[in-house]
Amino acid sequence: MVRILDTTLREGEQTPGVYFDVHVKAAIAAELDGIGVDVIEAGHPAVTDGIRLAVTRIAAAGLRARIGAHARSLDSDVTLALECGVNFIGIFYCVSDERLADLGSPLARVVDQIARTVALAKAHRPDIMVRYTPEDTVRSPLDNVLTASSAAVAAGADVISIADTTGCLIPGSRNTMYDYLRRLRDGLAARGAFPLIAVHCHNDRGLALANALDGYRAGADIIDASVLGLGERAGIVDLATLMAVLAHDFGEGEHWKLRQLSKLYSMVSRFSGVAVPPTFPVMGGHAFSHCAGVHTQAALRNPLHYQSLDPAIVGRRSTIVLDHMSGMAALRHCLAAIGEEGLPEMVARAVLSKVKAVGRTGRTVDQEELALIVNLVRGSELEDGEAVA
């Protein structure tokens, strides 16, 4: 069973302009825990006192999920994270040749530093889960990654994370998460290291979810995600989309409470200032809406004609939208919803004409406005002296 690590409170706050107050972070963490994520990465305590306080509060909240802190491979960062009371710590250090050259640090020295900080965390709290991430993993020489990762595992690391930091992997190409994960796992096994493998996929090329699923197929134990895919630049894997696909198509997450996602997304959207795009998969306002006449006619008979994902798994339902594309089948469905199923054909056609006129202004017609249009058309018919039922 794959585990989900949510990093809305850490990676998500790296979205330009996004900041969550301590009380908001605590509320978001509680929602994530209720949904059933396995690890909540609460922040990087060394960044600000506010983040440190939030991590400490969340770690003390008695949640089921592991509460994690982010840390550079520095004794001071690790010590500060441990003081927050977390039971998961993510230590990162890039081992690409370019970064090592920029820092003027030979690989051997960096590997010693990584091993030392991992050992420090384990020495202070033996039950803590430690993850080591060779930042920009997939663009670093595999030998460097294997050397650093195997040393981290020998020092006590439980998880090695494959970070597609720039979102450069492309499924089906010569550069895939599936192949990389398999090579990394085999290489570590050859060195006597058998950690859990995590994947952290950025969305720079719009392929974060595809790469995460590539990692899942290759046997990833942990997948990182965030609400709304918040994160650096184009962000990372969206939590709701990932969980819905894993549940619907792969049978994962029997304990997940996906119907609670709407409340979580509303909360994060409100306090991040980032709107949920209408066309966003799974949680977008239009994700399960049907508009065009041919679509609505088919969807009314069987939603699966134009849906591949059951909205019920995330507590949503299919909807019929009225605008300039609407036909009589969609109108009759919506009229029934407001108790007007018996509207005469002539009146219904006049109502549809008005609905289409409103739609041409770029708006949709909801139930309240539909009732107003029906009343308007009835009034017009009466003024013309026609009998209207």
N, C-alpha and C positions, 0 to 999 in steps of 0.2 A: 504494500500500500504506500503510495507516494505521500510525502508530507508537504504541506504548504507553509512557506515563510512569508508573512506579510511585512513589507517594509515601508508602508505609507508614512509612518511617523519618523523614519530616517531618510530613505531615498526620496520619499514624497516631499519632504521639506527642502530638498535641493531643487525643487521646481522654483524658478524665479517668482518672487512675490508671495510664496506660500509660507505661512507660519501658523502653528497651532499653539494656543495657550495651554498651560498645564492642565486645566480642568477639561479642556476639549480633548487633549491627548488621552486623558484617563477615560473619557467617555468613548472615544473611538476604540481604544484598546478593549474595553468591556464588550463592545459590539463585535469586534473581531473574534474575541474569545467565545462569545455566544454562537457565532457562525461555525466555529470549529477549526480555525487555523491552528497549526501546530506550534509555530514560533511567531512571536510578535517582536520585530526589531524596533525597539522604542527610541533609539537615537544614539548619537555619538557624544557621550558626556563631556569630553574635553572641549567641545566647541563653545558652549556657553553654560553659565550657571543654570539658566532656565531649562535647558535640555537635561542637564544632570539631575535637577529636581524632578523633572517629569519621569525620567527613567527610574529614579528611586521610588517615586510614588507608585508607578505601575508595577514595579517588581514586588512591592509590598502589598499589592491589592488582592492576593490570593487567587489569581486567575489560573485556569487549568493549563493554558498554553505556557510554553517556555517564554521567558521574557529576555530579550537579547539587547546587547549594547555593542556598538561599533567601536573599533579601536585601531589606531595605527600600531605598527610593530614597535612600540615604545613602552618601556616599563611604566612610565608615568600614565599613559593612556590606559594600559591594562589595569594598573592599580586603582585608578579612578573608577573604571567600570566595575571592578570587583566591589568597591565600596558602595556602589549603588544597589548591591544585593541581587544582581541578575544571575540567572542560571544558564545563560547562553552568551558567548562572546565571539564576535567576528573580528579576527585580526587580518589586516591586509598589508601586502607589500608587493609592489610590482617587480618582476624579475626579467623584464625585456632588456635586451642589450642596450637599446637606446636610453631607457630610464637609468640603468646602472651606470652608463657612461655620463649622463647628466649629473648624477649624484656623486660620481667619482668613487663608487664603492664596488669592489670586486664581488663576484657572486658568492664566494666562500664566506666573506664577512657578512653579507646580507643573510645568508642561510643561517649562520650562527645566531644572528640577531633574532630572526624569526623563531628558531628553536628555543631560544632563551625566553622570549615573551610567552610562547605557548606553555613552556614548562612553569613559568611564573604563575600563570592562571591556574594550572592544574595543582600546583603546590599549595596555593591558598584555598582552593575549593575543588577537591578531587571529583565531585559529582557534576561539575560544570561541563556543559557541552561546548567544545571549542571548534570553531571553524577557521581554517586558514584560506584566504583568497589571494592567489597571485593575480593582482589587478591587471587588466588587459591580457588575461590568460591566453586567449586564442591567437593573439598576434605576437606572443612571446615564444622563443625557441622551446620546443617540447622538452628537451633535455634540461633546460633551466627550470621549467615548471616541475618536472619530475624530481629534480635534485632538491628544490625547496620544499615541495610537498611531502616527499618521503621523509625528510628531516623533521618537518612539522608533525607528521604522524608519529614518528619515533619519539618525539618530545611530548606526545599526548593528544594531538589534534584528532578530533572525532570525524570532522567533515572537511573535505576539500571542495572548494567552490570554483566552478568554471565560469569566469566572468567574460561575457562578450561585451566588454565595456563600451565599445563604439558601435555595436549593432552591425557588425560586418559579415556575420555568417549568413549563408544563403542555402536553404535546403535544396537538394538536388544538384548542387554544384560540387566542385572539388574541395569546398571549404564549408563543411557542415558540422553542426553540433553533434549529430549522431556519430559521425566518424571520430570527432575529437574526443568525445566522452569514452568511446570504446578504446581508443589508443591510450588515453590517460589511465583508465582503469587497468588495462593490461600492463602498462609500464609500471604502475605502482605495485601491482601484484608481483611482477618480476623482481621488485626490490623488497618484497615481503611486507608491503603496506596494503591494508584493506579497509580504507575509510569509507564512510558514506560520501556520495558525490552529489553536490548541489549544482544547479544552473541558475545563472543570473543574466537575463537576456534584455539588452536595450533595444529600443524600437526605432533607431535612426533610419532604417530602410523599410520600416513597416512590417518587419518580419519577427518581432519579438515572440508573439504567440506561436508562430510556426516553428521557431527555433526551440522554444520551450517544449513543445510537443515532440520535436525531434529528439530532444534530450530525454523526455519521458520514455519514448520508444526504445532508446538505447539503455534504459535502466536507471535513470536519475532517481535518487532517493528523496531529494528535496528540490522544490521549484520555488523561486522567488517571484513575488508579484506585489502590486500595490493597487489601491482603489483608484479608479480612473486612469491607471497606468502612470500616475504621477512620478516624476523623477527628472534627472538631468536631461536637458535638451528635449528629445522627443519622448522621454520617459521609458518605462519598462513594460512588462506584461501586465495587462489589466486583470485584477483579481477575479471579478465576476465572470468574465469571459472564460478564463482558464478553468475555474471551478465548474462552470456549467458544462463545458466541453468534456472535461474529465469525468463528470458524473453521468452525463447523457450518453456519451460515446464510448467510454472506457470502463464504466461501472465503478468508478472510484467514489470515495467519500460518503459511505453509508451514514456516517455520523454528522455530516455537514448539514447545517440549517440554512439552506440557500434562500428560503423565503424571507429571511431577515436581511438580505442584501439591499433591498430598496431603502430601508431605514438607514443603513450604513452609508449608502451612496448619497442620500439626501444630506446627512450630517457632514460628510467630508466635503461635498460640493459647497454647502453653505459656508463652512468655516475656512475653506481654502480659497473661496472666490472663483473656483473653476466650475463652470457649468457643465452638466452632463450633456454632450452633444446629442441632438435629437436622433441622429442616425448611428449613434454608438451601439455596438453589438450588445445584446442582452439587457442592458440597463437604459439604453436610449429611449426617449419618448416614442419614437417611431419604430422601434425594433420589432414589434409584433402588430403593427398597424397595416391595414390594407386600404388602398385608395382607388386605383384604376378600376373601371367597370368590370373588365374581364377578370381581374384578380379577385375583386370582392364577390362576384358571382360564384367563382370556384371556391373561395375561402369559406363562404357561408355554407356550402355543401360539405366541405371537408377542409379545415385549415391546413392540413398537411400538403394540399396541392401547392401552396406557396409558403410553406414553413418547413424547416428541417429540424428545428429545435422546439421542444414543447415548452411554452412559456410558464406552465404550471410549476415546473421544478424550481423556478425562482419567484414563485408567488405572483405571477403576472397572468394576463389573459390576452387573447387576440382582440383587436378593436377594428371597427369599420369607421373610416374617416370620410366625412362629406366635404367635397370641394368641387372645383370645375371638372374633375375627372369622373365624378360619381354617375352611376346609372340608377335605374329604377329599383333593382334588387337591393342595392345598398340603402337607398332611401326608405324602402318599405321596412327593412330591418331596423333602421333607426327610428322610424315612425312608431313601430311596435314598442320600442323601448320607452317611448313617452306616452304610450296609451292611445296612439292614433292609428292602430292597425286597420281600422275600417274606413279610412279616408277614401272618398270616391276617386276614380281614376283621373277625372278631369282636374280636380283640385290637387291631386298628388303631382300631376305633370306641371302644374303651375308652381307648386312648391319646389319641384326639382329645378325648374328654370331659374327661380330666385336663388336657390342654393348654388347653382353654377355661376350665377352673376356675382355672388359674394366670393366664390372661389377664385374668380378671375381677378380679384383685388389682392390676391395673395394670402387670403385667410381661409381657415377651415371653419365649418359650422358645427358647434357643439349642441348638446341636447337642449340647453336653455334657449339658444338662438333659433334652433329648429322650431321650437314651440312658438316663438314670436313670429316666425315666418308663416307658419300654419295659420295663426290668428290673423295675420295681415292678408293672406290670400283669401281666407274666408270672408273677411270684411270687404275686400274688393269685389268678391263675387256677389255678395249681398247688395252692395251699392249698385251693381249692374243689373240687379233684379233677378238674379238667378237663384234657384232653390239649391241650397247646399245642406247636405245632411250633417 
